[in-house]
């Protein structure tokens, strides 16, 4: 007696499609998560930054692969230099850091806005939505 | 919540040295000192469309002009012994202010609460 099972061609094609598009799907997911954080940062940002050229430094990077862990990443954060009204330049991450964690001296009241912008539930929901769209619904439960 | 923290950290001493604790801003003189404030809050449990429980996140900023690791360790110990949960990803790196000479580290702790407490 024998038993022979054949996977339907459609399922084989779906699996092949997922295999070929894994990087694109993962990339879309990380980008969607990063965009949620970017929107939250823009909503939570202190007025002192919102009305300055610091906003030009808030960026979402291109999606890239890290060879060390084979990871697919999209980062959001402050990049480059912030130029004040007098033309002085300060690294933008340093300025954001001062607002986030504060200083001992009075002119710099602490105003955390970065950490509270990473809302796990919102990020996961956006990533799952992107997964569904990028995979054509093949990975939906 | 502030009352709870003030009670826990009343007479906060490290290696027999008193460490001042203040809410939001330290107006005293001398160091080391710790400043605390609520950093964030997030819902943790809902039922019947009503919030049952939430998490308060508190920052504790340690400022010192010398080695502050003993203060950090003692702060972690005493807060964790009183129900706070340390949040490494919400805590800061080691920082130093060149102009004032202060070392600075932010420790973040979560505290699970309900509308009743």
gemmi code that builds the backbone of each chain (N, CA, C; Angstrom):
import gemmi

chains = {
    "A": [
        ("UNK", (0.834, -1.191, 0.000), (0.000, 0.000, 0.000), (0.874, 1.248, 0.000)),
        ("UNK", (0.434, 2.241, -0.633), (1.198, 3.490, -0.656), (0.288, 4.692, -0.474)),
        ("UNK", (0.926, 5.776, -0.202), (0.153, 7.002, -0.016), (0.889, 8.134, -0.708)),
        ("UNK", (0.252, 8.815, -1.569), (0.890, 9.893, -2.305), (0.121, 11.195, -2.072)),
        ("UNK", (0.877, 12.208, -1.701), (0.240, 13.508, -1.462), (0.904, 14.549, -2.354)),
        ("UNK", (0.126, 15.302, -3.025), (0.674, 16.369, -3.861), (0.128, 17.708, -3.385)),
        ("UNK", (1.052, 18.643, -3.206), (0.595, 19.983, -2.843), (-0.024, 20.618, -4.071)),
        ("UNK", (-1.147, 21.291, -3.907), (-1.746, 21.972, -5.056), (-0.769, 23.009, -5.617)),
        ("UNK", (-0.794, 23.203, -6.891), (0.121, 24.141, -7.552), (0.006, 25.546, -6.973)),
        ("UNK", (-1.228, 25.934, -6.637), (-1.440, 27.284, -6.098), (-0.664, 27.502, -4.804)),
        ("UNK", (-0.688, 26.512, -3.936), (0.042, 26.635, -2.658), (1.541, 26.690, -2.921)),
        ("UNK", (2.008, 25.882, -3.870), (3.434, 25.901, -4.220), (3.841, 27.294, -4.704)),
        ("UNK", (2.982, 27.892, -5.509), (3.276, 29.239, -6.045), (3.288, 30.283, -4.924)),
        ("UNK", (2.344, 30.140, -3.994), (2.300, 31.076, -2.862), (3.578, 30.990, -2.031)),
        ("UNK", (4.015, 29.755, -1.771), (5.234, 29.568, -0.974), (6.437, 30.152, -1.710)),
        ("UNK", (6.481, 29.917, -3.009), (7.583, 30.443, -3.814), (7.574, 31.976, -3.803)),
        ("UNK", (6.367, 32.533, -3.899), (6.230, 33.995, -3.891), (6.716, 34.576, -2.563)),
        ("UNK", (6.333, 33.937, -1.454), (6.774, 34.420, -0.138), (8.285, 34.325, -0.015)),
        ("UNK", (8.847, 33.221, -0.515), (10.296, 33.013, -0.438), (11.030, 34.114, -1.193)),
        ("UNK", (10.525, 34.431, -2.383), (11.188, 35.437, -3.225), (11.043, 36.846, -2.657)),
        ("UNK", (9.941, 37.089, -1.969), (9.631, 38.462, -1.533), (9.858, 38.707, -0.041)),
        ("UNK", (10.512, 37.774, 0.624), (10.690, 37.912, 2.075), (11.347, 39.248, 2.441)),
        ("UNK", (12.423, 39.601, 1.735), (13.134, 40.843, 2.058), (12.226, 42.069, 1.888)),
        ("UNK", (11.444, 42.067, 0.816), (10.547, 43.206, 0.566), (9.463, 43.297, 1.643)),
        ("UNK", (8.958, 42.142, 2.033), (7.905, 42.129, 3.060), (8.458, 42.642, 4.389)),
        ("UNK", (9.625, 42.106, 4.764), (10.260, 42.548, 6.026), (10.580, 44.044, 5.981)),
        ("UNK", (11.071, 44.484, 4.835), (11.425, 45.900, 4.686), (10.203, 46.786, 4.844)),
        ("UNK", (9.112, 46.376, 4.218), (7.871, 47.160, 4.319), (7.393, 47.217, 5.769)),
        ("UNK", (7.593, 46.114, 6.471), (7.150, 46.063, 7.874), (7.975, 47.008, 8.752)),
        ("UNK", (9.302, 46.968, 8.607), (10.135, 47.843, 9.448), (9.902, 49.312, 9.107)),
        ("UNK", (9.666, 49.575, 7.814), (9.406, 50.973, 7.407), (8.087, 51.466, 8.014)),
        ("UNK", (7.077, 50.612, 8.001), (5.776, 51.006, 8.570), (5.921, 51.302, 10.065)),
        ("UNK", (6.693, 50.473, 10.758), (6.916, 50.708, 12.188), (7.655, 52.015, 12.431)),
        ("UNK", (8.664, 52.263, 11.602), (9.460, 53.499, 11.756), (8.594, 54.727, 11.492)),
        ("UNK", (7.689, 54.623, 10.540), (6.836, 55.779, 10.213), (5.852, 56.085, 11.347)),
        ("UNK", (5.405, 55.044, 12.041), (4.549, 55.268, 13.212), (5.331, 56.070, 14.267)),
        ("UNK", (6.569, 55.649, 14.501), (7.400, 56.341, 15.506), (7.652, 57.782, 15.070)),
        ("UNK", (7.943, 57.969, 13.779), (8.189, 59.326, 13.278), (6.968, 60.226, 13.520)),
        ("UNK", (5.785, 59.707, 13.228), (4.560, 60.493, 13.453), (4.379, 60.809, 14.938)),
        ("UNK", (4.668, 59.823, 15.787), (4.538, 60.052, 17.231), (5.537, 61.094, 17.725)),
        ("UNK", (6.757, 61.029, 17.184), (7.767, 62.026, 17.582), (7.282, 63.417, 17.202)),
        ("UNK", (6.749, 63.528, 15.974), (6.263, 64.846, 15.526), (5.131, 65.345, 16.418)),
        ("UNK", (4.330, 64.420, 16.950), (3.216, 64.821, 17.821), (3.705, 65.180, 19.221)),
        ("UNK", (4.733, 64.493, 19.697), (5.191, 64.679, 21.080), (6.299, 65.720, 21.229)),
        ("UNK", (6.817, 66.176, 20.127), (8.034, 67.002, 20.175), (7.784, 68.335, 20.910)),
        ("UNK", (8.734, 68.780, 21.724), (8.553, 70.062, 22.430), (8.483, 71.222, 21.425)),
        ("UNK", (7.751, 72.253, 21.800), (7.544, 73.382, 20.897), (8.875, 74.018, 20.486)),
        ("UNK", (9.833, 74.002, 21.414), (11.146, 74.588, 21.129), (11.842, 73.930, 19.949)),
        ("UNK", (11.579, 72.661, 19.745), (12.182, 71.952, 18.606), (11.293, 72.085, 17.375)),
        ("UNK", (9.972, 71.990, 17.603), (9.030, 72.006, 16.479), (9.200, 73.252, 15.608)),
        ("UNK", (9.499, 74.375, 16.269), (9.580, 75.623, 15.520), (11.010, 75.931, 15.067)),
        ("UNK", (11.886, 74.949, 15.151), (13.285, 75.199, 14.778), (13.693, 74.340, 13.586)),
        ("UNK", (14.930, 74.545, 13.161), (15.449, 73.773, 12.021), (15.758, 72.327, 12.411)),
        ("UNK", (15.587, 72.020, 13.696), (15.808, 70.634, 14.144), (14.891, 69.664, 13.403)),
        ("UNK", (13.713, 70.151, 13.009), (12.759, 69.266, 12.344), (13.325, 68.712, 11.032)),
        ("UNK", (14.248, 69.499, 10.416), (14.870, 69.007, 9.177), (15.775, 67.809, 9.449)),
        ("UNK", (16.152, 67.638, 10.717), (17.080, 66.548, 11.073), (16.345, 65.263, 11.446)),
        ("UNK", (15.015, 65.339, 11.594), (14.238, 64.140, 11.923), (13.983, 63.351, 10.638)),
        ("UNK", (14.558, 62.161, 10.587), (14.486, 61.407, 9.329), (14.227, 59.927, 9.559)),
        ("UNK", (13.619, 59.327, 8.564), (13.522, 57.864, 8.497), (14.543, 57.420, 7.455)),
        ("UNK", (15.424, 56.510, 7.808), (16.481, 56.083, 6.879), (15.892, 55.189, 5.787)),
        ("UNK", (16.682, 54.934, 4.784), (16.258, 53.929, 3.809), (16.330, 52.562, 4.498)),
        ("UNK", (15.608, 51.625, 3.975), (15.615, 50.268, 4.545), (16.882, 49.558, 4.076)),
        ("UNK", (17.585, 48.941, 5.013), (18.869, 48.339, 4.657), (19.076, 47.025, 5.419)),
        ("UNK", (20.032, 46.258, 4.912), (20.345, 44.963, 5.523), (21.672, 45.065, 6.258)),
        ("UNK", (21.724, 44.497, 7.453), (22.984, 44.451, 8.194), (23.579, 43.047, 8.065)),
        ("UNK", (24.775, 42.945, 7.454), (25.380, 41.629, 7.227), (25.683, 40.884, 8.529)),
        ("UNK", (25.949, 41.624, 9.610), (26.368, 40.968, 10.852), (25.302, 40.034, 11.422)),
        ("UNK", (24.039, 40.440, 11.313), (22.974, 39.593, 11.863), (21.919, 39.245, 10.819)),
        ("UNK", (22.210, 39.617, 9.545), (21.277, 39.345, 8.454), (19.927, 40.029, 8.701)),
        ("UNK", (19.967, 41.116, 9.467), (18.724, 41.808, 9.805), (18.308, 42.806, 8.736)),
        ("UNK", (17.043, 43.128, 8.717), (16.518, 44.153, 7.813), (16.013, 45.290, 8.680)),
        ("UNK", (16.528, 46.479, 8.433), (16.298, 47.591, 9.357), (15.803, 48.849, 8.659)),
        ("UNK", (15.002, 49.616, 9.391), (14.700, 50.991, 9.006), (14.776, 51.797, 10.298)),
        ("UNK", (15.595, 52.829, 10.303), (15.773, 53.600, 11.534), (15.060, 54.943, 11.445)),
        ("UNK", (14.660, 55.433, 12.611), (14.097, 56.781, 12.688), (14.846, 57.511, 13.791)),
        ("UNK", (15.182, 58.762, 13.534), (15.918, 59.515, 14.548), (16.378, 60.852, 14.011)),
        ("UNK", (17.180, 61.525, 14.819), (17.723, 62.825, 14.413), (19.122, 62.614, 13.850)),
        ("UNK", (19.345, 63.124, 12.665), (20.622, 62.940, 11.985), (21.175, 64.300, 11.556)),
        ("UNK", (22.497, 64.383, 11.460), (23.141, 65.599, 10.973), (23.330, 66.627, 12.059)),
        ("UNK", (23.424, 67.884, 11.639), (23.715, 68.983, 12.558), (22.561, 69.978, 12.601)),
        ("UNK", (22.304, 70.452, 13.818), (21.299, 71.492, 14.010), (22.001, 72.844, 13.949)),
        ("UNK", (21.485, 73.741, 13.114), (22.080, 75.075, 12.983), (21.175, 76.076, 13.683)),
        ("UNK", (21.706, 76.748, 14.691), (20.874, 77.720, 15.416), (20.809, 79.053, 14.669)),
        ("UNK", (20.101, 80.016, 15.287), (19.873, 81.290, 14.598), (21.166, 82.054, 14.349)),
        ("UNK", (22.186, 81.780, 15.171), (23.466, 82.469, 15.005), (24.407, 81.726, 14.051)),
        ("UNK", (23.931, 80.653, 13.493), (24.756, 79.890, 12.559), (25.615, 78.830, 13.223)),
        ("UNK", (25.543, 78.715, 14.552), (26.320, 77.694, 15.260), (25.753, 76.314, 15.002)),
        ("UNK", (26.653, 75.358, 14.872), (26.193, 73.997, 14.559), (26.450, 73.047, 15.725)),
        ("UNK", (25.436, 72.251, 16.055), (25.519, 71.261, 17.124), (24.954, 69.955, 16.577)),
        ("UNK", (25.591, 68.818, 16.916), (25.013, 67.553, 16.446), (23.553, 67.414, 16.882)),
        ("UNK", (22.674, 67.133, 15.934), (21.241, 67.043, 16.238), (20.918, 65.990, 17.311)),
        ("UNK", (21.581, 64.815, 17.305), (21.279, 63.836, 18.366), (21.587, 64.376, 19.759)),
        ("UNK", (22.613, 65.233, 19.849), (22.979, 65.810, 21.138), (21.879, 66.748, 21.642)),
        ("UNK", (21.330, 67.546, 20.740), (20.246, 68.467, 21.100), (19.018, 67.665, 21.561)),
        ("UNK", (18.687, 66.621, 20.797), (17.529, 65.789, 21.161), (17.751, 65.129, 22.515)),
        ("UNK", (18.988, 64.720, 22.756), (19.340, 64.063, 24.022), (19.130, 64.994, 25.223)),
        ("UNK", (19.479, 66.263, 25.042), (19.314, 67.239, 26.133), (17.838, 67.418, 26.472)),
        ("UNK", (16.993, 67.459, 25.449), (15.554, 67.568, 25.706), (15.022, 66.292, 26.359)),
        ("UNK", (15.514, 65.154, 25.907), (14.994, 63.870, 26.388), (15.357, 63.615, 27.851)),
        ("UNK", (16.602, 63.865, 28.199), (17.079, 63.507, 29.541), (17.354, 64.717, 30.442)),
        ("UNK", (17.384, 65.912, 29.867), (17.593, 67.097, 30.669), (19.032, 67.307, 31.072)),
        ("UNK", (19.228, 68.363, 31.876), (20.547, 68.727, 32.389), (20.390, 69.194, 33.820)),
        ("UNK", (21.525, 69.396, 34.472), (21.471, 69.842, 35.864), (21.111, 71.319, 35.950)),
        ("UNK", (21.358, 72.065, 34.904), (21.150, 73.503, 34.968), (19.763, 73.904, 34.454)),
        ("UNK", (19.304, 75.024, 34.953), (17.908, 75.418, 34.771), (17.447, 75.690, 33.330)),
        ("UNK", (18.305, 76.261, 32.470), (17.759, 76.603, 31.144), (17.341, 75.406, 30.310)),
        ("UNK", (17.581, 74.214, 30.810), (17.257, 73.036, 30.007), (16.298, 72.110, 30.750)),
        ("UNK", (15.042, 72.511, 30.877), (14.101, 71.623, 31.548), (13.915, 70.343, 30.735)),
        ("UNK", (13.782, 69.254, 31.459), (13.651, 67.957, 30.807), (12.291, 67.837, 30.117)),
        ("UNK", (12.301, 67.339, 28.915), (11.046, 67.189, 28.184), (11.111, 65.903, 27.358)),
        ("UNK", (10.922, 64.745, 28.013), (11.037, 63.475, 27.279), (9.999, 63.370, 26.161)),
        ("UNK", (10.462, 63.070, 24.976), (9.524, 62.921, 23.859), (9.866, 61.748, 22.954)),
        ("UNK", (11.114, 61.294, 22.988), (11.511, 60.191, 22.101), (10.988, 58.846, 22.613)),
        ("UNK", (11.277, 58.561, 23.880), (10.931, 57.237, 24.418), (9.430, 56.999, 24.390)),
        ("UNK", (8.651, 58.043, 24.660), (7.204, 57.858, 24.685), (6.619, 57.727, 23.279)),
        ("UNK", (7.451, 57.902, 22.263), (6.989, 57.775, 20.884), (7.054, 56.335, 20.378)),
        ("UNK", (7.694, 55.478, 21.142), (7.789, 54.065, 20.759), (6.678, 53.276, 21.462)),
        ("UNK", (5.509, 53.274, 20.860), (4.362, 52.558, 21.428), (4.272, 51.186, 20.775)),
        ("UNK", (4.559, 50.170, 21.542), (4.677, 48.821, 20.994), (3.431, 48.364, 20.232)),
        ("UNK", (2.258, 48.598, 20.832), (1.023, 48.138, 20.192), (0.791, 48.815, 18.849)),
        ("UNK", (1.050, 50.130, 18.808), (0.857, 50.873, 17.553), (1.829, 50.390, 16.489)),
        ("UNK", (3.073, 50.159, 16.910), (4.103, 49.726, 15.963), (3.777, 48.335, 15.427)),
        ("UNK", (3.399, 47.437, 16.314), (3.078, 46.070, 15.890), (1.880, 46.053, 14.938)),
        ("UNK", (0.884, 46.869, 15.240), (-0.311, 46.915, 14.384), (0.054, 47.395, 12.981)),
        ("UNK", (0.896, 48.436, 12.909), (1.302, 48.962, 11.602), (2.149, 47.943, 10.842)),
        ("UNK", (3.008, 47.230, 11.564), (3.861, 46.231, 10.913), (3.034, 45.064, 10.371)),
        ("UNK", (2.029, 44.648, 11.128), (1.182, 43.541, 10.670), (0.345, 43.955, 9.451)),
        ("UNK", (-0.091, 45.211, 9.448), (-0.858, 45.722, 8.304), (0.033, 45.736, 7.057)),
        ("UNK", (1.268, 46.200, 7.244), (2.212, 46.232, 6.114), (2.532, 44.821, 5.641)),
        ("UNK", (2.646, 43.896, 6.586), (2.907, 42.492, 6.236), (1.789, 41.946, 5.353)),
        ("UNK", (0.564, 42.234, 5.749), (-0.592, 41.757, 5.005), (-0.607, 42.328, 3.588)),
        ("UNK", (-0.327, 43.637, 3.496), (-0.347, 44.290, 2.184), (0.784, 43.781, 1.290)),
        ("UNK", (1.979, 43.680, 1.879), (3.144, 43.296, 1.063), (3.112, 41.831, 0.653)),
        ("UNK", (2.443, 41.007, 1.446), (2.389, 39.574, 1.121), (1.116, 39.206, 0.356)),
        ("UNK", (0.284, 40.194, 0.096), (-0.977, 39.915, -0.582), (-1.924, 39.101, 0.271)),
        ("UNK", (-1.762, 39.213, 1.578), (-2.652, 38.500, 2.492), (-2.262, 37.052, 2.750)),
        ("UNK", (-1.140, 36.594, 2.155), (-0.752, 35.184, 2.293), (-0.366, 34.813, 3.724)),
        ("UNK", (0.059, 35.825, 4.495), (0.498, 35.521, 5.863), (-0.555, 35.855, 6.913)),
        ("UNK", (-1.722, 36.253, 6.454), (-2.789, 36.564, 7.409), (-3.227, 35.295, 8.141)),
        ("UNK", (-3.620, 35.487, 9.374), (-4.057, 34.324, 10.161), (-5.430, 33.857, 9.700)),
    ],
    "B": [
        ("UNK", (1.295, 58.937, 44.019), (2.515, 58.259, 43.579), (3.770, 58.957, 44.124)),
        ("UNK", (3.753, 60.305, 44.040), (4.908, 61.050, 44.561), (5.090, 60.796, 46.051)),
        ("UNK", (3.963, 60.665, 46.752), (4.027, 60.415, 48.198), (4.713, 59.071, 48.467)),
        ("UNK", (4.375, 58.078, 47.638), (4.995, 56.756, 47.775), (6.498, 56.852, 47.560)),
        ("UNK", (6.896, 57.565, 46.519), (8.332, 57.696, 46.216), (9.047, 58.448, 47.333)),
        ("UNK", (8.424, 59.523, 47.791), (9.053, 60.312, 48.870), (9.219, 59.452, 50.122)),
        ("UNK", (8.246, 58.585, 50.375), (8.336, 57.705, 51.555), (9.463, 56.687, 51.395)),
        ("UNK", (9.507, 56.083, 50.196), (10.532, 55.064, 49.945), (11.934, 55.677, 50.037)),
        ("UNK", (12.072, 56.886, 49.490), (13.410, 57.486, 49.405), (13.684, 58.508, 50.520)),
        ("UNK", (12.837, 58.507, 51.536), (13.111, 59.398, 52.680), (14.417, 58.944, 53.339)),
        ("UNK", (15.253, 59.873, 53.659), (16.560, 59.568, 54.274), (17.398, 58.628, 53.402)),
        ("UNK", (17.344, 58.854, 52.089), (18.107, 58.020, 51.152), (19.604, 58.268, 51.355)),
        ("UNK", (20.298, 57.240, 51.758), (21.749, 57.361, 51.990), (22.482, 56.255, 51.247)),
        ("UNK", (23.669, 56.592, 50.778), (24.512, 55.619, 50.083), (25.905, 55.700, 50.688)),
        ("UNK", (26.400, 54.582, 51.169), (27.697, 54.549, 51.863), (27.735, 55.596, 52.979)),
        ("UNK", (26.648, 55.706, 53.690), (26.478, 56.621, 54.822), (26.457, 58.096, 54.426)),
        ("UNK", (26.407, 58.374, 53.128), (26.293, 59.765, 52.663), (24.859, 60.039, 52.224)),
        ("UNK", (24.253, 61.109, 52.749), (22.875, 61.425, 52.336), (22.812, 61.883, 50.882)),
        ("UNK", (21.766, 61.432, 50.208), (21.548, 61.852, 48.816), (20.189, 62.544, 48.763)),
        ("UNK", (20.195, 63.822, 48.369), (18.939, 64.577, 48.308), (18.062, 64.034, 47.172)),
        ("UNK", (16.763, 64.032, 47.419), (15.806, 63.573, 46.398), (14.772, 64.676, 46.202)),
        ("UNK", (14.544, 65.067, 44.956), (13.598, 66.150, 44.684), (12.720, 65.804, 43.499)),
        ("UNK", (11.516, 66.365, 43.509), (10.583, 66.164, 42.401), (10.811, 67.231, 41.325)),
        ("UNK", (11.011, 66.839, 40.121), (11.169, 67.695, 38.948), (12.463, 68.520, 38.918)),
        ("UNK", (12.716, 69.293, 39.971), (13.886, 70.171, 39.933), (14.496, 70.320, 41.323)),
        ("UNK", (15.797, 70.172, 41.407), (16.493, 70.262, 42.682), (16.947, 71.706, 42.906)),
        ("UNK", (16.392, 72.337, 43.955), (16.724, 73.738, 44.198), (17.797, 73.905, 45.260)),
        ("UNK", (18.240, 72.792, 45.822), (19.245, 72.891, 46.872), (20.639, 73.076, 46.308)),
        ("UNK", (21.594, 73.014, 47.203), (22.987, 73.135, 46.780), (23.704, 71.853, 47.169)),
        ("UNK", (24.788, 71.611, 46.512), (25.571, 70.428, 46.839), (25.138, 69.227, 46.039)),
        ("UNK", (25.935, 68.220, 46.086), (25.658, 66.991, 45.341), (26.155, 65.818, 46.165)),
        ("UNK", (25.785, 64.618, 45.849), (24.947, 64.194, 44.732), (23.467, 64.397, 45.047)),
        ("UNK", (22.654, 64.302, 44.009), (21.219, 64.374, 44.227), (20.463, 63.587, 43.141)),
        ("UNK", (19.203, 63.330, 43.448), (18.347, 62.580, 42.523), (17.081, 63.391, 42.259)),
        ("UNK", (16.715, 63.515, 41.008), (15.474, 64.203, 40.631), (14.562, 63.167, 39.963)),
        ("UNK", (13.290, 63.153, 40.366), (12.389, 62.191, 39.743), (11.178, 62.886, 39.131)),
        ("UNK", (10.593, 62.243, 38.149), (9.378, 62.770, 37.505), (8.695, 61.651, 36.720)),
        ("UNK", (7.395, 61.827, 36.500), (6.698, 60.861, 35.651), (7.129, 61.096, 34.212)),
        ("UNK", (7.525, 60.030, 33.521), (7.992, 60.167, 32.135), (6.913, 59.769, 31.129)),
        ("UNK", (6.097, 58.782, 31.506), (5.093, 58.282, 30.561), (4.093, 57.428, 31.339)),
        ("UNK", (2.989, 57.132, 30.709), (2.010, 56.199, 31.279), (1.355, 55.466, 30.122)),
        ("UNK", (0.982, 54.224, 30.357), (0.398, 53.432, 29.281), (-0.603, 52.448, 29.865)),
        ("UNK", (-1.699, 52.249, 29.160), (-2.699, 51.282, 29.609), (-2.153, 49.861, 29.542)),
        ("UNK", (-2.462, 49.044, 30.518), (-1.946, 47.672, 30.510), (-3.062, 46.635, 30.525)),
        ("UNK", (-4.251, 47.029, 30.971), (-5.354, 46.061, 31.045), (-6.682, 46.787, 30.906)),
        ("UNK", (-7.487, 46.302, 29.943), (-8.836, 46.862, 29.806), (-9.853, 45.726, 29.846)),
        ("UNK", (-11.020, 46.016, 30.339), (-12.111, 45.048, 30.363), (-13.412, 45.815, 30.236)),
        ("UNK", (-14.314, 45.287, 29.393), (-15.584, 45.968, 29.137), (-15.363, 47.422, 28.724)),
        ("UNK", (-14.370, 47.607, 27.885), (-14.047, 48.950, 27.367), (-13.671, 49.942, 28.465)),
        ("UNK", (-13.255, 49.436, 29.593), (-12.820, 50.346, 30.665), (-11.409, 49.981, 31.102)),
        ("UNK", (-10.659, 51.006, 31.401), (-9.282, 50.792, 31.839), (-9.262, 50.191, 33.243)),
        ("UNK", (-8.609, 49.051, 33.354), (-8.519, 48.385, 34.660), (-7.147, 48.603, 35.306)),
        ("UNK", (-6.146, 48.631, 34.468), (-4.802, 48.795, 35.008), (-3.923, 49.577, 34.055)),
        ("UNK", (-2.936, 50.240, 34.578), (-2.010, 50.988, 33.725), (-0.625, 50.997, 34.353)),
        ("UNK", (0.328, 51.394, 33.527), (1.715, 51.425, 33.989), (2.185, 52.872, 34.020)),
        ("UNK", (2.732, 53.274, 35.135), (3.375, 54.574, 35.247), (4.867, 54.376, 35.059)),
        ("UNK", (5.453, 55.187, 34.214), (6.910, 55.136, 34.035), (7.524, 56.375, 34.691)),
        ("UNK", (8.475, 56.142, 35.555), (9.126, 57.246, 36.254), (10.611, 57.299, 35.941)),
        ("UNK", (11.099, 58.508, 35.680), (12.536, 58.742, 35.513), (13.140, 59.145, 36.852)),
        ("UNK", (14.289, 58.583, 37.161), (15.072, 59.006, 38.321), (16.441, 59.431, 37.800)),
        ("UNK", (16.709, 60.724, 37.845), (17.960, 61.262, 37.310), (18.981, 61.423, 38.427)),
        ("UNK", (20.084, 60.701, 38.287), (21.153, 60.785, 39.288), (22.184, 61.796, 38.804)),
        ("UNK", (22.461, 62.796, 39.634), (23.496, 63.788, 39.320), (24.576, 63.708, 40.392)),
        ("UNK", (25.829, 63.608, 39.953), (26.941, 63.532, 40.910), (28.215, 64.018, 40.247)),
        ("UNK", (29.119, 64.517, 41.050), (30.400, 64.970, 40.493), (31.492, 63.930, 40.683)),
        ("UNK", (31.131, 62.825, 41.309), (32.089, 61.732, 41.476), (31.482, 60.434, 40.994)),
        ("UNK", (32.038, 59.344, 41.476), (31.541, 58.031, 41.071), (30.101, 57.843, 41.558)),
        ("UNK", (29.211, 57.643, 40.638), (27.790, 57.585, 40.977), (27.220, 56.163, 40.913)),
        ("UNK", (28.076, 55.185, 40.634), (27.567, 53.820, 40.444), (26.946, 53.241, 41.710)),
        ("UNK", (27.499, 53.575, 42.860), (26.926, 53.067, 44.111), (25.516, 53.627, 44.309)),
        ("UNK", (25.320, 54.885, 43.913), (23.984, 55.499, 44.037), (23.004, 54.806, 43.092)),
        ("UNK", (23.461, 54.563, 41.875), (22.618, 53.874, 40.890), (22.208, 52.501, 41.411)),
        ("UNK", (23.180, 51.774, 41.926), (22.891, 50.420, 42.413), (21.930, 50.427, 43.596)),
        ("UNK", (22.128, 51.360, 44.517), (21.267, 51.434, 45.694), (19.857, 51.879, 45.312)),
        ("UNK", (19.785, 52.806, 44.360), (18.475, 53.272, 43.882), (17.705, 52.114, 43.247)),
        ("UNK", (18.400, 51.337, 42.436), (17.760, 50.167, 41.818), (17.282, 49.197, 42.892)),
        ("UNK", (18.141, 48.951, 43.855), (17.810, 47.964, 44.892), (16.576, 48.386, 45.674)),
        ("UNK", (16.569, 49.619, 46.127), (15.482, 50.052, 47.019), (14.158, 50.193, 46.255)),
        ("UNK", (14.209, 50.648, 45.008), (12.969, 50.796, 44.241), (12.405, 49.428, 43.841)),
        ("UNK", (13.289, 48.538, 43.426), (12.822, 47.195, 43.039), (12.257, 46.443, 44.236)),
        ("UNK", (12.813, 46.716, 45.420), (12.296, 46.075, 46.626), (10.906, 46.588, 46.976)),
        ("UNK", (10.538, 47.728, 46.364), (9.223, 48.316, 46.653), (8.276, 48.256, 45.458)),
        ("UNK", (8.508, 47.305, 44.571), (7.538, 47.058, 43.507), (7.793, 47.742, 42.183)),
        ("UNK", (8.857, 48.529, 42.095), (9.184, 49.165, 40.816), (9.978, 48.179, 39.959)),
        ("UNK", (9.779, 48.271, 38.651), (10.502, 47.378, 37.736), (11.401, 48.219, 36.835)),
        ("UNK", (12.696, 47.962, 36.899), (13.665, 48.727, 36.101), (13.425, 48.507, 34.617)),
        ("UNK", (13.508, 49.581, 33.827), (13.298, 49.528, 32.384), (14.599, 49.913, 31.670)),
        ("UNK", (15.447, 48.927, 31.376), (16.740, 49.250, 30.753), (16.600, 50.022, 29.441)),
        ("UNK", (15.611, 49.663, 28.616), (15.513, 50.323, 27.306), (15.016, 51.764, 27.423)),
        ("UNK", (14.447, 52.135, 28.552), (13.996, 53.512, 28.749), (14.991, 54.315, 29.573)),
        ("UNK", (16.047, 53.661, 30.052), (17.061, 54.353, 30.843), (18.132, 54.902, 29.909)),
        ("UNK", (18.936, 55.822, 30.426), (19.893, 56.504, 29.546), (21.266, 55.852, 29.576)),
        ("UNK", (22.080, 56.295, 28.656), (23.498, 55.970, 28.699), (24.150, 56.826, 29.794)),
        ("UNK", (25.433, 56.601, 30.045), (26.147, 57.470, 30.990), (26.385, 58.819, 30.317)),
        ("UNK", (26.095, 59.883, 31.048), (26.259, 61.222, 30.453), (27.149, 62.083, 31.339)),
        ("UNK", (27.792, 63.083, 30.732), (28.665, 63.992, 31.468), (28.495, 65.398, 30.921)),
        ("UNK", (28.315, 66.354, 31.850), (28.183, 67.749, 31.440), (29.535, 68.426, 31.602)),
        ("UNK", (30.146, 68.790, 30.511), (31.496, 69.355, 30.542), (31.524, 70.668, 31.331)),
        ("UNK", (30.508, 71.521, 31.134), (30.534, 72.852, 31.754), (30.250, 72.830, 33.253)),
        ("UNK", (29.479, 71.873, 33.732), (29.170, 71.837, 35.174), (29.968, 70.771, 35.917)),
        ("UNK", (30.505, 69.813, 35.193), (31.259, 68.733, 35.825), (30.394, 67.636, 36.414)),
        ("UNK", (29.099, 67.664, 36.088), (28.186, 66.650, 36.619), (28.151, 65.400, 35.738)),
        ("UNK", (28.238, 64.248, 36.403), (27.870, 62.996, 35.736), (26.359, 62.857, 35.899)),
        ("UNK", (25.741, 62.260, 34.916), (24.273, 62.186, 34.914), (23.840, 60.847, 34.333)),
        ("UNK", (22.949, 60.193, 35.029), (22.364, 58.963, 34.484), (20.883, 58.927, 34.816)),
        ("UNK", (20.072, 58.590, 33.816), (18.629, 58.484, 34.011), (18.242, 57.010, 34.120)),
        ("UNK", (17.592, 56.680, 35.227), (17.072, 55.320, 35.412), (15.562, 55.395, 35.295)),
        ("UNK", (15.001, 54.508, 34.513), (13.548, 54.510, 34.346), (12.950, 53.256, 34.970)),
        ("UNK", (11.852, 53.449, 35.690), (11.171, 52.334, 36.369), (9.683, 52.358, 36.036)),
        ("UNK", (9.134, 51.158, 35.930), (7.695, 51.025, 35.703), (7.032, 50.636, 37.018)),
        ("UNK", (5.788, 51.099, 37.183), (5.029, 50.739, 38.383), (3.594, 50.452, 37.944)),
        ("UNK", (3.164, 49.224, 38.183), (1.830, 48.803, 37.753), (0.779, 49.364, 38.715)),
        ("UNK", (-0.245, 50.000, 38.132), (-1.262, 50.629, 38.988), (-2.667, 50.314, 38.478)),
        ("UNK", (-3.606, 50.543, 39.355), (-5.004, 50.478, 38.929), (-5.654, 51.780, 39.383)),
        ("UNK", (-6.900, 51.986, 38.980), (-7.581, 53.218, 39.367), (-7.741, 53.309, 40.881)),
        ("UNK", (-7.564, 52.163, 41.546), (-7.767, 52.157, 43.005), (-6.535, 52.580, 43.796)),
        ("UNK", (-5.344, 52.483, 43.160), (-4.146, 52.847, 43.944), (-3.291, 53.899, 43.272)),
    ],
}
model = gemmi.Model(1)
for chain_id, residues in chains.items():
    chain = gemmi.Chain(chain_id)
    for i, (resn, *xyz) in enumerate(residues, 1):
        res = gemmi.Residue()
        res.name, res.seqid = resn, gemmi.SeqId(i, " ")
        for name, pos in zip(("N", "CA", "C"), xyz):
            atom = gemmi.Atom()
            atom.name, atom.element = name, gemmi.Element(name[0])
            atom.pos, atom.b_iso = gemmi.Position(*pos), 0.0
            res.add_atom(atom)
        chain.add_residue(res)
    model.add_chain(chain)
structure = gemmi.Structure()
structure.add_model(model)
structure.setup_entities()
